[in-house]
Amino acid sequence: MYSLIQSVGMKGAAGEPIRSPFKGLTKMGAEFRRGELSVVAAAGGTGKSVLALNLAMQSNVPALYFSADSTAATQLSRATAILTGEDVADIKAKLHADEFEEYRSILAKRWWQRFNYSARPTIAEIELHLEAFEEVFNIYPHLVVVDNITNVDAGGAQNADEFTFSLEGLCDYLNELARETRAHVMAMHHVVGEYADGLKPIPQSGLKGKISRVPSLILTIHKEIDGMDGRILHVSPVKNREGFEDSSGETFASYDFDVRNVRLKDVGGPPML
């Protein structure tokens, strides 16, 4: 056990926020702190993965991204678009045509950002990749993304009650993982059917499986579409142990989503790159 003064030396990097491009959330005190677990919940196709990938690319911290929900071609094209500002469709076409050489020098600079594309990663696989990352770079990642939490093979469940317990247990595991590695662990998650269109604010109670007990930070996302292929993502801190929260989801930071290059920027603010 440790006294309060001894605890100063035990702190390490725990609680230190990683660099975030999301100024609106930062002003609310919604930060992605090392040693803590966050959950980002939204309807399918709303922008969970876009938010996570923008955080990884824009922060440029050591990161390990478990991309069970998106293929290598999708994530590579999106990441390249975020970094270069070029059209994601053009980039993907060049990738499939084996005309990707022009981007290699840009991507090579992101050598400490790694991806796993297993569709159903196991707990053992997550731990193995974390240990491999530490072995190669002599540090654990500062950011670990699990996209989506329901894609993780945590042993299976036979009924709805066990499914809920399984998700809670997985959150407990990811929270412990964050503490042990001092990474910020961000898990993507789904919402209940009432919010499946992604067009209205999602409260804390809207998360599927009711897993809100463990995470230090829970963000929900809903979208606004202007009819001209423009889109705004509204990100609500519905749980936040370190700052502002509104469990109703009615208070949010807003981000312009450029569907051409997959970049997010604060509404009214300058581009992040």
KAHU-V35250 format. One record per backbone hydrogen bond with DSSP energy under -0.5 kcal/mol. CO is the residue of the C=O (numbers start at 0). NH is the residue of the N-H. If there is no record, write none. Layout:
CO:NH, CO:NH
This chain:
2:6, 3:7, 4:7, 4:8, 5:8, 5:9, 6:10, 7:10, 10:13, 12:15, 15:33, 20:22, 21:25, 22:26, 23:27, 24:29, 25:28, 27:243, 28:30, 30:32, 31:17, 32:35, 33:14, 35:184, 36:215, 36:216, 37:186, 38:40, 38:218, 39:188, 40:220, 42:45, 46:50, 47:51, 48:52, 49:53, 50:54, 51:55, 52:56, 53:57, 54:58, 55:59, 55:60, 61:141, 61:142, 62:113, 63:65, 63:144, 64:66, 64:115, 65:67, 65:146, 70:74, 71:75, 72:76, 73:77, 74:78, 75:79, 76:80, 77:81, 78:82, 79:83, 80:84, 86:90, 87:91, 88:92, 89:93, 90:94, 91:95, 92:96, 93:98, 94:97, 99:102, 100:103, 102:106, 103:107, 104:108, 105:108, 106:109, 107:110, 109:112, 111:62, 111:113, 113:64, 115:66, 117:120, 120:152, 121:125, 122:126, 123:127, 124:128, 125:129, 126:130, 127:131, 128:132, 129:133, 130:134, 131:135, 132:136, 133:137, 141:183, 142:63, 143:185, 144:65, 144:146, 145:147, 145:187, 146:67, 146:68, 147:150, 148:151, 151:153, 152:122, 158:162, 159:163, 160:164, 161:165, 162:166, 163:167, 164:168, 165:169, 166:170, 167:171, 168:172, 169:173, 170:174, 171:175, 172:176, 173:177, 174:178, 175:179, 176:180, 177:181, 177:182, 182:34, 182:184, 183:143, 183:185, 184:37, 184:186, 185:145, 186:39, 187:148, 188:41, 189:207, 191:194, 192:195, 194:197, 197:222, 200:202, 202:205, 203:206, 205:191, 206:209, 210:213, 210:214, 215:240, 216:38, 217:237, 217:238, 218:40, 219:235, 220:42, 221:233, 223:231, 229:225, 230:256, 231:223, 231:233, 232:234, 232:254, 233:221, 233:235, 234:252, 235:219, 235:237, 236:245, 238:217, 239:242, 245:248, 246:203, 252:234, 253:266, 254:232, 255:257, 255:264, 256:230, 256:258, 257:261, 257:262, 259:87, 262:257, 264:255, 265:268
